[in-house]
Amino acid sequence: MNELIETEKDYVKKLGHVRVNYVCKMETLQGLPGGLVGKKNIIFSNIEKLYEFNKAVFLPKLQKLKQTPMQLGQVFIDHEEQLIDYSWYFKNMPAQEKLMNEVGAEYFAPIQLKLSDPFPLTESLVLPFQRMTRYSLFLERMIKCSDPATSGYDELKMAYKISNFVLHHGNNMLAVDCLNGFSVSNMLTISVPPTCHDCI
């Protein structure tokens, strides 16, 4: 559990760095290429929302589980809706990657050097996907190492399903977007996004 907590702290710190030094400054940066004007939401999607959730809610919840790790599954269940926000980020990643390859990477490189960032922004932008993947692997490992009769085991299995659902739901939404130019965003303005419980 300590491993998950410490890596969560590092994750939140890195997202905070992206938020302060890139997201919040993008619209005020001088010399912004025409290809990036008005494209902050494509580059960064809902990364600020993910950051606020992990910082203010998820990390504090994890820190309370040092002595009761089997309650981890319930935390995922309690915050399923917020975790599904990650799917929206994943759905946007192809457009994000395309724009970064075309314009963004070259423009942000000098800013990265000025900040002495050890990694390019492109690597920071994949952190949410890497984090959700790590959640899934950690939960899978906990399930394998736990007694099925232990309290919290069933919740761990549901949490694992939630994490996998989130990882794949972004791709599913992207596929819907590609059908006849239909926008899943428009669809979801009139309907509630499905949850893991709706789809399994």
Disulfide bonds with the S-S distance in Angstrom:
none
